[in-house]
């Protein structure tokens, strides 16, 4: 009896180039980080000019015109991307929330019908929780933001827009960047806001800052070396960047890092800051002054701070200022990640990469 050969489940349904199969985790991370600006520009061009994507955005806008909140639902890096979309709508008077897909699946089915539109975000399109949510759909209006057109979720979704990041084999870098951009553009379309100029500005700043920030990675690693605790703090869209930053550091290096909102940190972990702490604080957007104030307080308590802001700050033995260009809200959800990505590269170049590249999807289960 002939054996049945199961098809390879390549990431994004695409067989990787042979030269990547022998690359290390550190090499993969840098390659994919450096692909981000080009992939972001490709997405902006497609969302502006591709007739099929424009038609899908129109369908999303019509669905969201009903009464009720707009939900952005994801897990892991996709949840981080969801935050920028919900923050934009909240800032412009539309009820919207970013929610964790696993929590929503198990605890929110009784109220799901109250949402005007639920947008599910998944890079792989194969995560068990997201697939289960689509299978629970019923007559609920759902949409999908996904990087894998060969996936189960893509096949199940009636309304869908692509992430267009290409296959990704390490930590979520270009998929986070592009999924966040897609969520921001979709939220702009729902709110009837122009987004093209803001997106272009964000892409320009992101591209212009990547090389200078990555050139600091050795200095960043040296400044942060030996920390028992690394806290990453952001507000608004940059809170999504903080969660994603912690995931990047933890997955790639094994070093413990934790994300917080500015207020959440102020009224909790700030109380035990001492010389063993490093805080990476995103002083960006409308609450930037609160980030600077928090950095000063951490320094007074003896902790070190990497301060990511749009302004010049004087470095000290406890303050590492990292200046990046200003972008319109909520695009700081993307630019905020550059400094933690650079730090992660510096860390794994020094101590080794904990996460090997992944070229095929494993078993997706809850």
N, C-alpha and C positions, 0 to 999 in steps of 0.2 A: 504494500500500500504506500503510495507516494506521500511524503511528508508535506505538510502545509507550511509554507514560509510566510511568517508575519511581516508585513511591511514595516520598514524602519520608521519610527516616529520622530523624524528630525524636527528640531526647533523651527517653528514657523513653516513646517512642511518643506523645507529647502535643505538639500544635502550641502554640508559646509565645504568650503575649499580645503584641499588636502593640507595646505600650509598652516591652516589654523588648527588642525587636529593635533599638531605637535607643539603648539604654543602653550606657555605656562599661564597660570591664572593671573599673574602680574602683567604679563604681556597682553593678554586678552582685555584686562580692565583698561589699560592705557589706550589700546586700539579703539575700544568702544567709546571711551570718554571722548577721544579726539574726533570720532565720527559724529558727535552730537550736533555741532553747528550745521553741517551739511544736511543731516537728516531733518533738522528743524526747519531749515529753509525749504527743503523739498515739501514738507507738510504744509507750510504756509502757502506756497505756490499752488499746491493741489487744492487746498481748501478755498482758495480765492478763484481758481479758474476751471477746475474740473467739473463738468456739467453733472455727472452722476453724484459727486459729493455735494454739490450745491443743491441738487434735488433732495438728497437725504436730509440735509440741514433744514430745508423748508418743511419737510415732513415732521421733523423733531419740533420745530417752532409751532406748527399747527397743533400737535399733540399737547404741547405745554401750555396752550392757550386756555385749557380747561381749568376749573377751580381746583385748588389744592397745591401742595408743595411739589417742587422738583427735587427728586432724590438722585444723588450720585452714589453708586454702590460698588465697592471694590474691597480687595484684601491686599495686605502687604503694600508693595509699591503702587499698586493700582488704587488703593485707598488714599495713599498720599497724593496722587494725581487728582483724585476726586475733590480734595479740599479746595483747590484753586477755583474749580467751577462753581462750587456752592458759595464760596466767599464772594465771588463776583456778583452772583445773583442777590445775595443778602445785602451787599453794599448798594444795590440799585433797587431795593424795595420789594424783591420777590422772595417769598418764603422758600428756602432751599436748605438741604442738609446733606452732608457726606456721612455715609453709614458703612459699618463693617459688614461685609456680605455674610460671614458666618453667623454673626449675631442676628442679622435681619432674617436669615433663613429660619432660625430656630425659635425666635421670639416675637416676630413682628407680622406674621401672616394675617393675623386678625385685623390689622389696621392698614394693610398694604393698599387696599382699594381706595384709601383716602388721598393717595398721591395722584397728582395730575399726570406725571411722567416719571418713570424710573429709568435712569441711565446706568447700565451695568458696564463696568470697566474691567477688562481682563487682558493681559498681554498674551497668554497662551491660548485663551479660549477653551481650555480643557479643565480648569479648576473645578473640582467636584461641587463646591458650593454654588458657583455661578451657573453651572449646568443644571443643578437642581432648581435654582430660582427660575431659569427659563422654562423648565418642565412644569413648574407650578403656575405658570403665567396666567392661564385662564383667559379672561378678556381684559386683563390689565394692560395699559399702554407701556410698552417697554422699548428701550433702545440699547444699542451696544456700541462701545468703543473698544476695538480689538486689533491686535497686531498679527493675527493668524487667520487668513481667509480660508485655510483648510481645516479649521477647528470645528468642534461640535457646537460651540456657542454661535459661531458665524452662520452655521447651517440652520440653527434653530431661530435666529433673530430675523424679524421682518424689517426692522429699521436699524441700520448699522452704518458706522463710519470707521475708516481704517486709521491705525496709528502710524503706519508707513515708516517704521523705524528699521525694517530689515531684521534678519535673525540676530539674536543676542545670546551670547554664550556664558557671560559672567554675571556680575551683579547688575541690577536694573539701572542702566545709565541712559542710553538713548531712548529706551522704551518709556522710562519715567518722563524724560524731557518731552517727547512727542505726545504721550498720553495727556500730560498736563496742558500742553498747548492745545490739543484737541478739545479738552474739557473747557478751557477758557474761551476758545472760539465758539463752541457750541453754546455756552452760557451767554456769550455776547449776542449771538443770533437770537436766542430765546428772548433776551431782554431788549432786542431791537437797537443794539449799540454797534457803532462802527468799530472794527477791530484791526483793520489792515495796517494802519500806521503804527499802532501800539505793538503789533506783532513784529513788524519790520524793525522797530527800535529795539525790541527785546532780542531779536536774532542778531542784530549788529553788536549790541553790548555783550551778549554771550560769546560771540565769536572773537571779539576784540580782547576779552578778558581771559579767555581760556589759557593761552600760552603764558602770559605774565603770572597768573595765579599758579599754574602748574610748575613754573620755574621756582616757586617758593616752597615746594613740597619738602625739601630737605630741612629748611629752616623751621617749617611748621612741625615736622616730626620731632626735631630736636627740642622745640619749645614745649611740646606736649608729652615728651618722653617721660615715663615713670609715673604718670598719673594713675591713681587708683580708681578714679571716677571721671568719666567724661560726660558732661551734660550738654545737650544741644537745645537751644532755646530760640523759638521764633513765634511770631504772631501773624494772624491772618493767613495768607497763602504761604508765607514762609514757615508756618507750623508744619505744613506738608513737607517742605524741604527739610525741616528738622527731623521728622520721623524717618524720611528716606535717608538722611545723612547717618543717623544711628544704625539703620539697617546695613548700609554700605560698610561702615567701620566694623560692625560686629561680624557680618558674614565673611568679609574678606580677611580680617586680621585676627578675629577671635577676641579682641579687646572689648570690654563691656562699655557700652555707650547707651545713654537713655535720652529720649526727646521730651520736651516740655513746652507748654505755652508759657509766655512771659509771666502771666498772672499765676499760673499753676506753679511755676518755679518759685516765684516771689513768696507765695503763701505755703511753702512746703520745703522742698529740697534746699532752698537758699539758707535754711536755718542750720544746716550741718556743713556748709562750705568751709573748707580749711585749705592748708597747703597741699593736700593730696588731690585737690580738684582742679580740673580744667573745664571751663565753660566755653563753648562756642556759641556766641550770641549774635543773632541776625538783627542788627539795628537798621531795619529796612522798612519802607512804606510809611504809612501815616503815624505809626507808633514808634518810629525810629528813636526818638528822644528817650523813650522808656527803656529801650535796649541799652543805650549809652549809660543811663542812670543805673541800671542793673549791673552793668560791667563795673562801674565804679564801686558799687556795694560789694560785689564779689572780691574785688581787689582789696578792699578794706578788711575783709574777713580772711585775707591771706591766700585766696584762690587765684589761679591764673585764668586769663581770658583771651580767647581769640575773638576779636571784635570785627565782624563783617559789616561794613557800612559803606555809604556813598560819600563819606567825608574823610578828611585827613585827621588822624589822631597820632599823638606822640607815643612812640613805643617805649616801654619800660621793661624791667625784668619780669613783670607780671602781666603785661599787656602786649599782645601781638596784633596790631591793626592790619586788616586786609581790606583795602579799598576796591570796590567794584563799581561799575557805572550804574547810574540810576535808570530804572525802567518804570513804565506805567504800571499801576496796580492792575491785576494781581500777578504780573509776570515775574515778580521776585520769587514766586514759587519755583521758578526754573533757575534763575541766576544765583540764588542762595546756595545751591548745591555745589558750585565750583570749588569753594574752599575745602569743604569736607572731602570731596573727591580727591583733591590734591593731597590732603593729609593722609587719606587712605593709601594712596600710591606710595607716599613717603614711608608709611608704616610697613607695608608689605615688602617694599624693597629692602628694608632694614631687617625684618624678622621673618619674612616668608609669607606666602599666601596660603590661607587656610582653606579657601574654597576653590576646588579644581574646576576647570571649564566644564560646562554641561552642553552636549551636542544633541541629545535626544531627550524627549519627555519621559519621565518615569511614570509610575502609577500615580494617578491623581485620585486621592481619597480624602475623606474628611477625617 
